[in-house]
């Protein structure tokens, strides 16, 4: 198949930036929405959904989550996905086996939650007094919170809702027993298809990395990664463009006239599907975008939570946003060193900032 990098770029943007729809339908179409706790000016999941859900306001996903047919869980990263996709990963078998003491603690907590219904981590900590432990970034956190997270990952618990951003857990009904090899293969392939639906088109190296990340969500099938990757390469449509093999869903054609970008300006979340793959980002737009929230301030080049700035089919810079005294403040940077000298861009940027203001409930 003869296809250009420009066609792939237009296809990538257009298929992901579909016409805004309902919240449930948008999550279904995306397949997966990555979450992040940082709010600058809103959480990543809200920043992703605001482009794809009609009249979306920050916090809507958290408010409506209990009524939607979705789950929070680890997929290729942590986030939200339709329950049908979530169920394909369970029963999940973690790579590390619990010590007898931790298994006993988990059984006691499970019984406590079963008796009390959905519980806040604070209730578990107050009841069991598990103490403190060192977390992954070197700080101190409640051991009860860490245990609840571990139980959630292993499929013993589910997130019932959130309260002020904190996960409230309920007992998850146990999945069926061991999955036979044929079903495991079918489930692995179905999950790869979900990931491709979210992030297509992908260069070959990124497809391989995506499967490696997926194995963190299905550790029990990690040994099947190579076979699953081979099947994926045979199953997906592909083409070689400028020396790189690219893959996308077989039922779609990047050459189709249906894939068109508009002239809107959009400030994207750092984990938006359009910009998530940094390898693809550099191939499409010729510069390196980096997420610098965990980079020491003196070493940051773009900013604490720089949002890629998409105009039409080009990512031409980035923006850092914050709300101060009810007003949206913005600081923009451009790869060319200056904003485009075009009235159309200025109008489109004003419209985007106004949309963000409405989304946040403040004045742009």
GUKE-72272 format. One record per residue (C-alpha): residue number from 1; residue in three letters; x, y, z. Coordinates in pm, whole numbers, plus 50000, padded with zeros to 5 digits. Layout:
! GUKE-72272
+-----+-----+-------+-------+-------+
:   i :  aa :  east : north :    up :
+-----+-----+-------+-------+-------+
: NUM : ALA :     X :     Y :     Z :
...
+-----+-----+-------+-------+-------+
***
This chain:
! GUKE-72272
+-----+-----+-------+-------+-------+
:   i :  aa :  east : north :    up :
+-----+-----+-------+-------+-------+
:   1 : UNK : 50000 : 50000 : 50000 :
:   2 : UNK : 50136 : 50341 : 49901 :
:   3 : UNK : 50061 : 50600 : 50167 :
:   4 : UNK : 50227 : 50915 : 50296 :
:   5 : UNK : 50320 : 51018 : 50649 :
:   6 : UNK : 50089 : 51318 : 50606 :
:   7 : UNK : 49794 : 51085 : 50535 :
:   8 : UNK : 49875 : 50882 : 50845 :
:   9 : UNK : 49893 : 51199 : 51053 :
:  10 : UNK : 49554 : 51323 : 50930 :
:  11 : UNK : 49407 : 50978 : 50989 :
:  12 : UNK : 49547 : 50963 : 51344 :
:  13 : UNK : 49393 : 51296 : 51440 :
:  14 : UNK : 49059 : 51256 : 51262 :
:  15 : UNK : 48980 : 50905 : 51391 :
:  16 : UNK : 49054 : 51008 : 51750 :
:  17 : UNK : 48886 : 51351 : 51737 :
:  18 : UNK : 48546 : 51213 : 51646 :
:  19 : UNK : 48230 : 51421 : 51666 :
:  20 : UNK : 48144 : 51488 : 52034 :
:  21 : UNK : 47894 : 51238 : 52169 :
:  22 : UNK : 47766 : 51106 : 52504 :
:  23 : UNK : 48011 : 51019 : 52781 :
:  24 : UNK : 47947 : 50646 : 52766 :
:  25 : UNK : 47969 : 50638 : 52389 :
:  26 : UNK : 48291 : 50841 : 52388 :
:  27 : UNK : 48463 : 50598 : 52626 :
:  28 : UNK : 48340 : 50308 : 52414 :
:  29 : UNK : 48477 : 50468 : 52096 :
:  30 : UNK : 48810 : 50551 : 52258 :
:  31 : UNK : 48840 : 50207 : 52417 :
:  32 : UNK : 49049 : 50338 : 52705 :
:  33 : UNK : 49098 : 50673 : 52880 :
:  34 : UNK : 49422 : 50711 : 53074 :
:  35 : UNK : 49391 : 50873 : 53418 :
:  36 : UNK : 49629 : 51095 : 53609 :
:  37 : UNK : 49579 : 51255 : 53953 :
:  38 : UNK : 49745 : 51588 : 53870 :
:  39 : UNK : 49497 : 51870 : 53821 :
:  40 : UNK : 49660 : 52141 : 53606 :
:  41 : UNK : 49407 : 52281 : 53537 :
:  42 : UNK : 49205 : 51955 : 53533 :
:  43 : UNK : 49281 : 51585 : 53552 :
:  44 : UNK : 49403 : 51414 : 53237 :
:  45 : UNK : 49088 : 51204 : 53194 :
:  46 : UNK : 48874 : 51518 : 53195 :
:  47 : UNK : 49109 : 51695 : 52952 :
:  48 : UNK : 49082 : 51396 : 52716 :
:  49 : UNK : 48704 : 51370 : 52735 :
:  50 : UNK : 48624 : 51740 : 52696 :
:  51 : UNK : 48711 : 51721 : 52324 :
:  52 : UNK : 48492 : 51416 : 52268 :
:  53 : UNK : 48185 : 51458 : 52490 :
:  54 : UNK : 47915 : 51716 : 52430 :
:  55 : UNK : 47908 : 52000 : 52686 :
:  56 : UNK : 48158 : 51821 : 52907 :
:  57 : UNK : 48256 : 51984 : 53238 :
:  58 : UNK : 48553 : 51898 : 53458 :
:  59 : UNK : 48461 : 51629 : 53709 :
:  60 : UNK : 48171 : 51484 : 53507 :
:  61 : UNK : 48337 : 51142 : 53476 :
:  62 : UNK : 48385 : 51118 : 53852 :
:  63 : UNK : 48024 : 51220 : 53917 :
:  64 : UNK : 47872 : 50984 : 53661 :
:  65 : UNK : 48108 : 50690 : 53700 :
:  66 : UNK : 47881 : 50482 : 53931 :
:  67 : UNK : 47604 : 50489 : 53668 :
:  68 : UNK : 47821 : 50402 : 53369 :
:  69 : UNK : 47911 : 50054 : 53245 :
:  70 : UNK : 48282 : 50120 : 53294 :
:  71 : UNK : 48559 : 50029 : 53537 :
:  72 : UNK : 48877 : 50182 : 53671 :
:  73 : UNK : 49168 : 49945 : 53632 :
:  74 : UNK : 49515 : 49897 : 53493 :
:  75 : UNK : 49515 : 49835 : 53117 :
:  76 : UNK : 49823 : 49960 : 52929 :
:  77 : UNK : 49827 : 50229 : 53198 :
:  78 : UNK : 49580 : 50310 : 53475 :
:  79 : UNK : 49251 : 50452 : 53362 :
:  80 : UNK : 48891 : 50390 : 53260 :
:  81 : UNK : 48758 : 50137 : 53013 :
:  82 : UNK : 48426 : 49966 : 52928 :
:  83 : UNK : 48342 : 49686 : 53170 :
:  84 : UNK : 48335 : 49430 : 52888 :
:  85 : UNK : 48701 : 49509 : 52810 :
:  86 : UNK : 48793 : 49513 : 53178 :
:  87 : UNK : 48646 : 49166 : 53230 :
:  88 : UNK : 48875 : 49021 : 52963 :
:  89 : UNK : 49175 : 49078 : 53193 :
:  90 : UNK : 49037 : 48883 : 53489 :
:  91 : UNK : 49099 : 48667 : 53680 :
:  92 : UNK : 49431 : 48851 : 53694 :
:  93 : UNK : 49724 : 48667 : 53847 :
:  94 : UNK : 49984 : 48906 : 53985 :
:  95 : UNK : 50351 : 48829 : 53926 :
:  96 : UNK : 50445 : 48858 : 54295 :
:  97 : UNK : 50296 : 48617 : 54545 :
:  98 : UNK : 50174 : 48760 : 54874 :
:  99 : UNK : 50345 : 48667 : 55199 :
: 100 : UNK : 50123 : 48474 : 55442 :
: 101 : UNK : 50092 : 48789 : 55658 :
: 102 : UNK : 49982 : 49007 : 55367 :
: 103 : UNK : 49738 : 48743 : 55244 :
: 104 : UNK : 49586 : 48733 : 55595 :
: 105 : UNK : 49556 : 49113 : 55601 :
: 106 : UNK : 49386 : 49105 : 55261 :
: 107 : UNK : 49134 : 48843 : 55376 :
: 108 : UNK : 49050 : 49051 : 55683 :
: 109 : UNK : 49006 : 49369 : 55479 :
: 110 : UNK : 48796 : 49186 : 55221 :
: 111 : UNK : 48563 : 49060 : 55494 :
: 112 : UNK : 48543 : 49410 : 55646 :
: 113 : UNK : 48441 : 49561 : 55312 :
: 114 : UNK : 48195 : 49279 : 55245 :
: 115 : UNK : 48026 : 49355 : 55577 :
: 116 : UNK : 48029 : 49733 : 55539 :
: 117 : UNK : 47972 : 49783 : 55167 :
: 118 : UNK : 48177 : 50040 : 54975 :
: 119 : UNK : 48443 : 50188 : 55203 :
: 120 : UNK : 48682 : 50481 : 55197 :
: 121 : UNK : 49052 : 50396 : 55257 :
: 122 : UNK : 49034 : 50609 : 55572 :
: 123 : UNK : 48779 : 50368 : 55723 :
: 124 : UNK : 49007 : 50072 : 55656 :
: 125 : UNK : 49305 : 50252 : 55804 :
: 126 : UNK : 49113 : 50354 : 56116 :
: 127 : UNK : 48983 : 50001 : 56170 :
: 128 : UNK : 49304 : 49806 : 56107 :
: 129 : UNK : 49581 : 50061 : 56183 :
: 130 : UNK : 49821 : 49902 : 55933 :
: 131 : UNK : 50063 : 50190 : 55978 :
: 132 : UNK : 50284 : 50361 : 55722 :
: 133 : UNK : 50510 : 50243 : 55442 :
: 134 : UNK : 50747 : 50393 : 55184 :
: 135 : UNK : 50571 : 50449 : 54853 :
: 136 : UNK : 50714 : 50421 : 54502 :
: 137 : UNK : 50844 : 50781 : 54490 :
: 138 : UNK : 51017 : 50766 : 54829 :
: 139 : UNK : 50748 : 50931 : 55040 :
: 140 : UNK : 50531 : 50789 : 55316 :
: 141 : UNK : 50177 : 50663 : 55267 :
: 142 : UNK : 49924 : 50455 : 55458 :
: 143 : UNK : 49988 : 50082 : 55433 :
: 144 : UNK : 49611 : 50030 : 55414 :
: 145 : UNK : 49592 : 50242 : 55098 :
: 146 : UNK : 49871 : 50038 : 54940 :
: 147 : UNK : 49698 : 49712 : 55033 :
: 148 : UNK : 49367 : 49832 : 54885 :
: 149 : UNK : 49542 : 49926 : 54561 :
: 150 : UNK : 49703 : 49582 : 54551 :
: 151 : UNK : 49371 : 49408 : 54615 :
: 152 : UNK : 49211 : 49616 : 54340 :
: 153 : UNK : 49485 : 49519 : 54094 :
: 154 : UNK : 49440 : 49151 : 54180 :
: 155 : UNK : 49067 : 49175 : 54109 :
: 156 : UNK : 48942 : 49134 : 54467 :
: 157 : UNK : 48803 : 49486 : 54476 :
: 158 : UNK : 48658 : 49735 : 54232 :
: 159 : UNK : 48629 : 50112 : 54246 :
: 160 : UNK : 48268 : 50186 : 54334 :
: 161 : UNK : 48305 : 50563 : 54313 :
: 162 : UNK : 48536 : 50847 : 54412 :
: 163 : UNK : 48501 : 51101 : 54689 :
: 164 : UNK : 48699 : 51421 : 54626 :
: 165 : UNK : 48926 : 51220 : 54398 :
: 166 : UNK : 48985 : 50933 : 54644 :
: 167 : UNK : 48889 : 50583 : 54534 :
: 168 : UNK : 48610 : 50418 : 54735 :
: 169 : UNK : 48627 : 50040 : 54710 :
: 170 : UNK : 48368 : 49762 : 54702 :
: 171 : UNK : 48408 : 49386 : 54679 :
: 172 : UNK : 48438 : 49265 : 54322 :
: 173 : UNK : 48256 : 48945 : 54243 :
: 174 : UNK : 48513 : 48677 : 54173 :
: 175 : UNK : 48577 : 48599 : 53808 :
: 176 : UNK : 48554 : 48244 : 53682 :
: 177 : UNK : 48844 : 48008 : 53741 :
: 178 : UNK : 49148 : 47946 : 53522 :
: 179 : UNK : 49114 : 48043 : 53156 :
: 180 : UNK : 49200 : 47771 : 52906 :
: 181 : UNK : 49475 : 47841 : 52647 :
: 182 : UNK : 49238 : 47898 : 52354 :
: 183 : UNK : 49030 : 48149 : 52548 :
: 184 : UNK : 49342 : 48319 : 52681 :
: 185 : UNK : 49467 : 48366 : 52327 :
: 186 : UNK : 49132 : 48509 : 52215 :
: 187 : UNK : 49121 : 48746 : 52511 :
: 188 : UNK : 49478 : 48863 : 52454 :
: 189 : UNK : 49397 : 48938 : 52090 :
: 190 : UNK : 49077 : 49122 : 52186 :
: 191 : UNK : 49270 : 49340 : 52432 :
: 192 : UNK : 49533 : 49418 : 52170 :
: 193 : UNK : 49249 : 49525 : 51941 :
: 194 : UNK : 49119 : 49760 : 52213 :
: 195 : UNK : 49464 : 49915 : 52250 :
: 196 : UNK : 49495 : 49958 : 51875 :
: 197 : UNK : 49150 : 50116 : 51864 :
: 198 : UNK : 49272 : 50375 : 52115 :
: 199 : UNK : 49612 : 50458 : 51966 :
: 200 : UNK : 49613 : 50373 : 51592 :
: 201 : UNK : 49800 : 50412 : 51368 :
: 202 : UNK : 50122 : 50289 : 51528 :
: 203 : UNK : 50478 : 50242 : 51404 :
: 204 : UNK : 50604 : 49887 : 51457 :
: 205 : UNK : 50823 : 49972 : 51755 :
: 206 : UNK : 50532 : 50143 : 51930 :
: 207 : UNK : 50306 : 49845 : 51868 :
: 208 : UNK : 50563 : 49625 : 52038 :
: 209 : UNK : 50588 : 49864 : 52332 :
: 210 : UNK : 50210 : 49877 : 52361 :
: 211 : UNK : 50196 : 49498 : 52400 :
: 212 : UNK : 50466 : 49514 : 52667 :
: 213 : UNK : 50258 : 49769 : 52859 :
: 214 : UNK : 49948 : 49555 : 52812 :
: 215 : UNK : 50129 : 49267 : 52981 :
: 216 : UNK : 50125 : 49473 : 53301 :
: 217 : UNK : 49746 : 49448 : 53285 :
: 218 : UNK : 49750 : 49076 : 53207 :
: 219 : UNK : 50064 : 48948 : 53382 :
: 220 : UNK : 49930 : 48592 : 53374 :
: 221 : UNK : 49976 : 48590 : 52994 :
: 222 : UNK : 50308 : 48775 : 52974 :
: 223 : UNK : 50478 : 48468 : 52824 :
: 224 : UNK : 50238 : 48490 : 52528 :
: 225 : UNK : 50347 : 48840 : 52424 :
: 226 : UNK : 50565 : 48737 : 52130 :
: 227 : UNK : 50295 : 48514 : 51982 :
: 228 : UNK : 50031 : 48783 : 52032 :
: 229 : UNK : 50252 : 49041 : 51861 :
: 230 : UNK : 50302 : 48808 : 51566 :
: 231 : UNK : 49928 : 48757 : 51533 :
: 232 : UNK : 49867 : 49132 : 51560 :
: 233 : UNK : 50111 : 49210 : 51281 :
: 234 : UNK : 49932 : 48957 : 51061 :
: 235 : UNK : 49584 : 49077 : 51161 :
: 236 : UNK : 49622 : 49453 : 51130 :
: 237 : UNK : 49649 : 49646 : 50807 :
: 238 : UNK : 49997 : 49783 : 50750 :
: 239 : UNK : 50224 : 49975 : 50516 :
: 240 : UNK : 50589 : 50075 : 50501 :
: 241 : UNK : 50629 : 50454 : 50502 :
: 242 : UNK : 50970 : 50620 : 50482 :
: 243 : UNK : 51138 : 50302 : 50604 :
: 244 : UNK : 50900 : 50242 : 50897 :
: 245 : UNK : 50627 : 49978 : 50919 :
: 246 : UNK : 50293 : 50119 : 51037 :
: 247 : UNK : 49985 : 49929 : 51163 :
: 248 : UNK : 49616 : 50014 : 51207 :
: 249 : UNK : 49278 : 49832 : 51233 :
: 250 : UNK : 49212 : 49619 : 50926 :
: 251 : UNK : 48861 : 49759 : 50876 :
: 252 : UNK : 48990 : 50116 : 50836 :
: 253 : UNK : 49171 : 50290 : 50550 :
: 254 : UNK : 49393 : 50592 : 50619 :
: 255 : UNK : 49339 : 50691 : 50255 :
: 256 : UNK : 48963 : 50730 : 50299 :
: 257 : UNK : 48816 : 51074 : 50236 :
: 258 : UNK : 48625 : 51042 : 50565 :
: 259 : UNK : 48939 : 51135 : 50757 :
: 260 : UNK : 48957 : 51513 : 50761 :
: 261 : UNK : 49095 : 51756 : 51016 :
: 262 : UNK : 48934 : 52089 : 51094 :
: 263 : UNK : 49087 : 52429 : 51162 :
: 264 : UNK : 49024 : 52422 : 51537 :
: 265 : UNK : 49287 : 52487 : 51801 :
: 266 : UNK : 49296 : 52223 : 52075 :
: 267 : UNK : 49505 : 52204 : 52390 :
: 268 : UNK : 49550 : 51833 : 52451 :
: 269 : UNK : 49617 : 51635 : 52767 :
: 270 : UNK : 49971 : 51496 : 52791 :
: 271 : UNK : 49814 : 51148 : 52767 :
: 272 : UNK : 49562 : 51221 : 52492 :
: 273 : UNK : 49563 : 50937 : 52236 :
: 274 : UNK : 49672 : 51181 : 51964 :
: 275 : UNK : 49999 : 51260 : 52143 :
: 276 : UNK : 50044 : 50962 : 52379 :
: 277 : UNK : 50306 : 50783 : 52168 :
: 278 : UNK : 50611 : 51010 : 52187 :
: 279 : UNK : 50785 : 50817 : 51908 :
: 280 : UNK : 50493 : 50878 : 51673 :
: 281 : UNK : 50470 : 51238 : 51791 :
: 282 : UNK : 50828 : 51310 : 51681 :
: 283 : UNK : 50769 : 51139 : 51345 :
: 284 : UNK : 50451 : 51336 : 51279 :
: 285 : UNK : 50558 : 51680 : 51400 :
: 286 : UNK : 50938 : 51682 : 51403 :
: 287 : UNK : 50999 : 51779 : 51765 :
: 288 : UNK : 51014 : 51606 : 52103 :
: 289 : UNK : 50729 : 51661 : 52345 :
: 290 : UNK : 50807 : 51572 : 52706 :
: 291 : UNK : 50589 : 51542 : 53014 :
: 292 : UNK : 50783 : 51735 : 53277 :
: 293 : UNK : 50565 : 51727 : 53591 :
: 294 : UNK : 50823 : 51503 : 53761 :
: 295 : UNK : 51124 : 51688 : 53617 :
: 296 : UNK : 51301 : 51927 : 53858 :
: 297 : UNK : 51179 : 52279 : 53785 :
: 298 : UNK : 51519 : 52418 : 53673 :
: 299 : UNK : 51543 : 52145 : 53406 :
: 300 : UNK : 51196 : 52195 : 53256 :
: 301 : UNK : 51182 : 52326 : 52901 :
: 302 : UNK : 50807 : 52326 : 52837 :
: 303 : UNK : 50657 : 52359 : 53185 :
: 304 : UNK : 50511 : 52159 : 53473 :
: 305 : UNK : 50204 : 52034 : 53284 :
: 306 : UNK : 50249 : 52154 : 52928 :
: 307 : UNK : 49955 : 52071 : 52702 :
: 308 : UNK : 50039 : 52007 : 52334 :
: 309 : UNK : 49884 : 52276 : 52113 :
: 310 : UNK : 49714 : 52125 : 51808 :
: 311 : UNK : 49606 : 52354 : 51523 :
: 312 : UNK : 49438 : 52165 : 51241 :
: 313 : UNK : 49680 : 51881 : 51167 :
: 314 : UNK : 49993 : 52038 : 51324 :
: 315 : UNK : 50109 : 52042 : 51686 :
: 316 : UNK : 50275 : 52382 : 51678 :
: 317 : UNK : 50356 : 52434 : 52046 :
: 318 : UNK : 50230 : 52391 : 52400 :
: 319 : UNK : 50038 : 52568 : 52673 :
: 320 : UNK : 50048 : 52587 : 53052 :
: 321 : UNK : 49716 : 52675 : 53213 :
: 322 : UNK : 49607 : 52766 : 53564 :
: 323 : UNK : 49302 : 52912 : 53732 :
: 324 : UNK : 49360 : 53209 : 53959 :
: 325 : UNK : 49081 : 53401 : 54132 :
: 326 : UNK : 48823 : 53247 : 53902 :
: 327 : UNK : 49010 : 53339 : 53583 :
: 328 : UNK : 49189 : 53112 : 53339 :
: 329 : UNK : 49551 : 53216 : 53285 :
: 330 : UNK : 49753 : 53079 : 52997 :
: 331 : UNK : 50116 : 53079 : 52893 :
: 332 : UNK : 50190 : 52949 : 52546 :
: 333 : UNK : 50508 : 52843 : 52372 :
: 334 : UNK : 50567 : 52773 : 52002 :
: 335 : UNK : 50816 : 52551 : 51825 :
: 336 : UNK : 50883 : 52834 : 51577 :
: 337 : UNK : 50945 : 53079 : 51860 :
: 338 : UNK : 50632 : 53283 : 51795 :
: 339 : UNK : 50258 : 53244 : 51740 :
: 340 : UNK : 50135 : 53203 : 51382 :
: 341 : UNK : 50070 : 53542 : 51223 :
: 342 : UNK : 49723 : 53447 : 51108 :
: 343 : UNK : 49386 : 53591 : 51213 :
: 344 : UNK : 49234 : 53243 : 51175 :
: 345 : UNK : 49470 : 53106 : 51440 :
: 346 : UNK : 49399 : 53393 : 51680 :
: 347 : UNK : 49025 : 53336 : 51648 :
: 348 : UNK : 49057 : 52961 : 51690 :
: 349 : UNK : 49278 : 53006 : 51998 :
: 350 : UNK : 49028 : 53244 : 52156 :
: 351 : UNK : 48752 : 52990 : 52092 :
: 352 : UNK : 48955 : 52712 : 52255 :
: 353 : UNK : 49034 : 52920 : 52562 :
: 354 : UNK : 48664 : 53005 : 52592 :
: 355 : UNK : 48578 : 52633 : 52570 :
: 356 : UNK : 48829 : 52556 : 52844 :
: 357 : UNK : 48682 : 52833 : 53058 :
: 358 : UNK : 48334 : 52680 : 53027 :
: 359 : UNK : 48477 : 52333 : 53094 :
: 360 : UNK : 48639 : 52461 : 53415 :
: 361 : UNK : 48354 : 52693 : 53513 :
: 362 : UNK : 48571 : 53004 : 53510 :
: 363 : UNK : 48636 : 53309 : 53295 :
: 364 : UNK : 48881 : 53276 : 53008 :
+-----+-----+-------+-------+-------+
***
